[in-house]
Amino acid sequence: MAGDFIVIIAGLVLGFWLRFSSGFIPNSNEATWLFVPGSAEVTLVEYLRLIALGAVFLFATFLSTEVYTPQNLLQLRRALGKITKGTVFWLFAYLSVSLVLKFTPAISRIYMVSSFVSVTAMLMIWRALLYRILCSESIASGLRQKVLIVGWNTEATRLVEGIHQDTQQPYRIIGCLPAPGGRYQSPPPPGTQRLGDYTSLPKVLARESVDIVVLVDLETAAGEIVDLSNVCERHLVQFKVIPSYFQILLSGLKLETISGVPIMGVSELPLDHMGNRCLKRAVDIVGACVGLAISVPIIAVCGILIYLESPGRIFYRQVRTGRNGRDFHIIKLRSMKLDAEKGGAQWAKKNDDRRLRIGAFLRGWNLDEVPQFWNVLKGEMSLVGPRPERPELIIQFQNTIPHYNARLSSKPGITGWAQINGLRGDTDLTERVRFDLYYLENWSLWLDFQIMVQTFFRRDNAY
């Protein structure tokens, strides 16, 4: 925090130098909406009060946006994302405050922009250097919280694997104990240290300096869970539970009260908020209009090539299921022979003999999907989302693939998180559903833009 504050001050001073002393930005003949007349003549001493106020304001913004949480110490990308959001908010909020309070001297808008650039850049560099220092094992080991697992099941295995695979996680699994009664729902994997029996829990907490106890066995009786929680409380150890009753959409899992009675359940996901849905729809409309304008010559050329190889219709219409189970007609450029589905619905596979020669190129570069910008404009699809599936296949999968229909809580997309990770066509459906649900739980415009850009470069299993 001290380092950030010093860097913020330095960045604001650098912004002043860039604006008023460097000569990079002229002091005259500027548009009045960008610059307050007379402020070009101010000195650094006169601006110090505004710099100090701006630094305090930005630091307070970081505090309110949870930049300084323990999880962010070893997670550089997450920390930089929050810092960027905080500085953007600060830029517009501080400008607005300056207009209302009429600072003396009047603050230059160009100074604010130059300060925003310099502060953001310097914070990025400083945090990257700090991250390299913190990631040295001698320091990182002291920052990671020690986690003890009580019981064992598949969720515990996933937790341990996730922590081991992500070196930025601020946690370290030190071992496990059986649940009350000495049971494990499944045996801990080799390499997991068993630290004794359940009755030795108080000694283990003291000996190992445990920070967090995680109960994964929810077959434990309610009274035993309360006793375990009390033991942790006496030893000043955090007590947490993996909610095994909820296998999906965990980011929306919240504790609510109804008439004073606590109730836990899945309540809201990012796209359940009206503001987020409106924002996503606005991006879809703009993207669909641009996409349709760009795709007209592509469709014309590809349509001619399709017709020359296989005379007949160049567009392919098919019923797909969209948000909340509503069916619609998806539009694609035809990439297969006219009788490709005479044997019924089936997925494309590698070296599919039903595919046209031009179809291989279209699918490899996702060009067969460009007519779907019309589906997006009509509101049936989104630019990004889980890929839509046929109703007859959904009937087949909803009873065999866990959580398959949870994908239908969002509009389907032209591209998606699963697709850029190679999960398309005849690939593992369970894994594909997992990626789709991750997208729904972690949606943001930034994630959408990332997926759209990566669609052009990641074409695994595009056949």
N, C-alpha and C positions, 0 to 999 in steps of 0.2 A: 504494500500500500504506500509506504514511504517512497519507494522507487518510482511508482506510478505518479505520485504527486510532483516529485522533482522533475520527471520527464514532461509532465503536463505544463509546468511553469516554463521549462526550457522551450517547449514547442510553441507556446504562446509568444514568448520573446522572439523566437525565430520567425514566427508569423509576422510580428511587427517589423523585423528587419527586412523580410521579403517585400512587405508592402510599402514601407516608407523609406528605407535606406539603401536597399540593394541596387536600385535602378532598373530592376527587371520589370517593374510595373510603373507605368507613367503616372504622374500625379495630377495631370491636367487633362482637359477634354474628355472627361468621363461622363457616362450617362448618370443623371441624377438619381435614378432608381437603384444604382449600384453604389453610390458614394454620397456621403453627406458633405456639402461644400465647407471648406475650412479645415476639415480634419487632416488634410495633408500636412499642415504646419505644426501638428502636435509633436511633442517630444516623448521619449520613452518614459521619462519621469511622470509626465502627465497621464500616461496610459497605464502606469503601474496599478492604479486602483482598479481599472477595468480588467487588467490581466489577473489580479488576485481574485476578483469576484468571479471571473470566468473560470479560473482554476477550481475554486471551491464549488461552483455550480456543476462543473464536469465531474469532479470527484464525488459529489453527492449523487449525480446520475449513475455513476458506476456502482455506488453502494446500493441504490434502489433497484438496479437491474441484475443484482447478484453476481457481479464480476468477482467478488471476493468470497467465494465459497471454496472449501477444501478440495472439492472435486475438480475445480478449474486449475489447481496448481500444476497437475501433471497432464492436463488435457489442453494442449496448445490451441488446437483448432477451435475447440469450444470457447476458450478464453478470448481468442481473437475475434470470434463472431460476436460475442457479447460486447467487447470493446468497440467494435465497428458500429453496432446498433446504438450504443450509448453516445458515441461522438456525433452520429447523424442526428439523434434526438437533441443533443446539446446545441448543435449548430442552429437549428430552427427555433428551439425554445429560447436560447439566449438572445437571438436576434429579435424575437417577439417581445421579450422582456425589455430590451433596450429601447424599442419603439414606444412601449407604454410608459416607461419611467423616464425617458428622455435624458440619457446619461450626458454628463459634461466632463470632458469633451464628447461630442457626438461620435458614436462608434462607426468606423468604416465597414461597410458590408464586404468590400474586397478584403479587408484585414481579416474578417471572420472566416472567409473562404480559405485564405492562405493559411490561417491558423489551424483550421480544420484539417487541411492537408498535412501540415507540418506535425501537428500533434498526433494524428493517426499514424503517420509514417514512423515517427520516433517511438511511439508506444509499441508498434509492431516489432521494430528492431530490438527494443529493450526487452520485450517479452520473449522474443526468440532466443536472445542471449541468456535470459534468466532460465528459460526452459532447458537449454543445454546444460546449465549448471545443475539444475534440480534433478535432471535425469541421470546424473552420475549415481551409480548404485549406492555409494556411501551415504549420499544425501536422500535419495529416493526411498531407501529402505526405512529411514526414520520418518518419512512423511506418510508412508502407507499404513493404513489401519489394519490391525490384526483381526482376522475373522475366524470364529469358531463355528462349525456347523453341527447342529444337534439333529441326529437322524440322517437318513440318506435316501434319495430317490432320483428320478431322472432330472428333476428341476435342479437338484444340487449339482449333478454332473454338468448340466448346461452352465450353471453359475461358475463353477470352477474353470471349465474350459474357456468361457468368455473372459474371465479375469486373466488367465494365463496367456491368452492370445492377444490381449490388449495391454501393452506395456504402459499405457497412459492411465490405466485404472489405479486409483489411490487405495487399493485394497490388497491384502495378502492373506491367502487361506493358510492357516497354520495347522489345521487338522480337523478331526471330527470326534464326536461322542455319540453313542447310541441314544435313541429317544428313551423316555421313561419306560421301564420294563425290559431294557436291554435289546431293543429291536432296531433293525434297519429294514426299510421297505425294499431296498436293493443294496447289494454289497458295495461298499466304497471301492473305487478303482484302485489298481496297484499304484503305489506312490503316494497315496493319501495317508497321512499319519493318523493312526487311531490313538488318542491320548488317554484312554482308560475307559472305565464304565461310567454310567450316568451319575452314580453317587459321588464320584470324584470331581464333579463340576466345580464346586467352590475352590478346591485346591488348584485345578487347572486354570481357572480365571486369574488367580493370584500369581501362580508360577509363570504363566505365559504372557502376563500383562495384556490380556485380551481386551480389545476395544469394542467389538461387536459380536453378539451371539445371534445366529440365524437358525430358527426352527423350520425345518422343511417337512416334518412328519405331522400332518394335520389329523392323523388318527389318534393323536395324543388327546387324552381327556381334558375337558375344560379346566378342571381343578388343577391338573398337572401343569397346564400352560400358565395358569396364574402363579403357581409356585415357582416355575422357571423364571417368569418375569420378575418376581420378587427377589429371587437370588441375584439376578442381573442388577436390579436396582440397588441392592445392598453393596454390590461390588463396583458400582458406578460404571457399569457396562451397558451399552445400548442393546436393546432387545428388539429383534425384527423377525417377521414371519414371511415366508414365501407363500403367497396366496394360491395354493394349488387348485382351489375351486375355480379359479379364473385362468383359463389357458390362453385367452386371446385378448387383444385390445386393452392391454394393461395400463397404457398411458392414460386412459380415461377412467381408471379405477379410483373412486373417491369415497370418502366416508361422509355420509350425510346424516341428518337427523330428521325424523318425522315424529312430531309431538314429543320431542326429547329422547326418542329411542334411536340409538346409533344404527345405521344401516349402510353396509358396504356394497358397492356395485359399480358397473361400468356406466358412467353418466355422459361424458362429453368427449368427443374427439376434436382435433383442430378444425375439421371441415363441418362440424356441427354448429360452429359459430357463424351467424349470418354475415358478419363483416368479412370473414375469411372466404366464405362462398361467393360473396359479391366481388371480392378482389380477384379470386380465381376466375370467375366468369368474365370479368373485364379483360383479363389477360387472354382468355380463350377467344373472345370476340376479336380483339386486335390481332392475335396470332392467326386466327382462321382467315381473316380478311387478307393479311399479308401472304399467308400460305396459299390461298386460292389464286391471288394475283401472280405469284411466282410459279405456281404449278401448271398454269394454263399451257405454256409451251411444252412443258415436260409431258403433260397428258397427251398433247397433240402428237408429239414425236413418238412416244411409247405406244399410243393407240394405233398409229400407222404400222409400227413394227409388229404389234400383236396381230393385227388383221392380216398382214402379209404372211405370217407364219401359220395362223389358224383363223381363217375367215369366219366371221361371226361377231357377236357383240364384244366390245372391248371392255365394258364395265361388268363387274360381278356384284350382284346384290344378294344379300343373305340375311336371314333373320338372326339377330343376336339379342341377348338379354342385357339390359342396362341397369341403371340405378333403381333400387327397390323392386327389382324383378320385372321392370317394364320392357317389353320387346320393341325393337326397332329394326329398320333395314340398314345394314352397314353397306358402304359403297367402296369397292376396291377396283384397281385395274386387274383384269383377268390375267393370271400368270400360269394357268393350267389349261389342259385340253377341255373342250366343251363337255365331254362325257366323264369328267374326272370323278364325279361323285355318283355315278350310276349304282355303285354298291353301297351307298349310304355315307353318312358323315364320318370323316376320319381326318386326322392331322397329317400335315406334310411331314415327310421324313427325308433323311439324307439320301441323295441320288434318287429322288422320287421320279418314277417313269411317267407320271401324269403331268409333270411340269414341262412347260414350253422352254425352248432355249432362251428366249428373251425373258421368260419368267424367272429363270435362275438369277439373271442380272437384276431384275426388278426387286426380287425378294432380298437379294444380297445387300442392296442399297436402300431397302425400305421404301422404294419408289411406288410399289403397288398400293401403299397406304395413303398417298397424297390426296385422292378424292375424299378421304374422310374429313378433310377440313370443312366440307359441307355439313357433315354430321355434327361437327363441333359448332359451327355457326348456328345450326338449328337447335342446339342445346341438348342433343342426344348423347354427345360425347364431350370429353375434355381433351386438351392437348396432352395431358399426362394423367395416368390413372391405371388401374388394373385393366388388362386387355379383356374385351367382351367375349363371351363364349356363347355357343349355340344352346338353345333351350333344351334340346334332347340330350346334349352332353352334360348340362347342369343337372338334369334329373338323375343321370347316371352317377355323377361325381358327388352330389350333395350328401349321399348316404354312405359313401365310401372314403371320401377325403375329408379329414377333420377340418372344420371351420371354413369349408369351401364357400358357402353362401355369405360369409361375413364380408367378402369382397364387394358384394352388391350394395354396401352402404354408401358407395361413392360412384360418381359417373365413370364409366370406362374411358380409357385414354387411347390415343393413337400410339403412344409409347408409354413405357412404365419402368419402375424400378426393377422388376423381375426381368424384363426384356433386355435391359442394358447389362444385366448380370448373366446373360446367356440362357435364361430360363424361358425358352419359347419353343413352340413346336412340340415334338415328342420327347419332353424332358420330365424330370421328377415333379409331379403335381404338388405333392406335399411341400416341397421346398419352394415352389413357385408361390403357393398360397402364403407361406411364411414371409416371403419378400413383399408380397402385396400388402399384407397386414402391417408390416414394418412401415411401408409408405403411408398408410392411412393413419398410423399412430404418430408419425414424425413429420407430417406434411408441413411444408412452408413454401413460399414462393421461390426462395433460394434453392430448395431441393428440386422444385419443378424445373428451374432454369438449368441446373446441373444435369438433370436427366435429359432435357431437350438437346443440350450441347453434346452429351456423350452418345446420344443415339446415332450421330453421324460417324462415330469412331468405333463403337462396340457393336459388332454384327455377328457375334457367336451364335451358332445354330440357326442362322437366317437362311433356311432352305425350304 
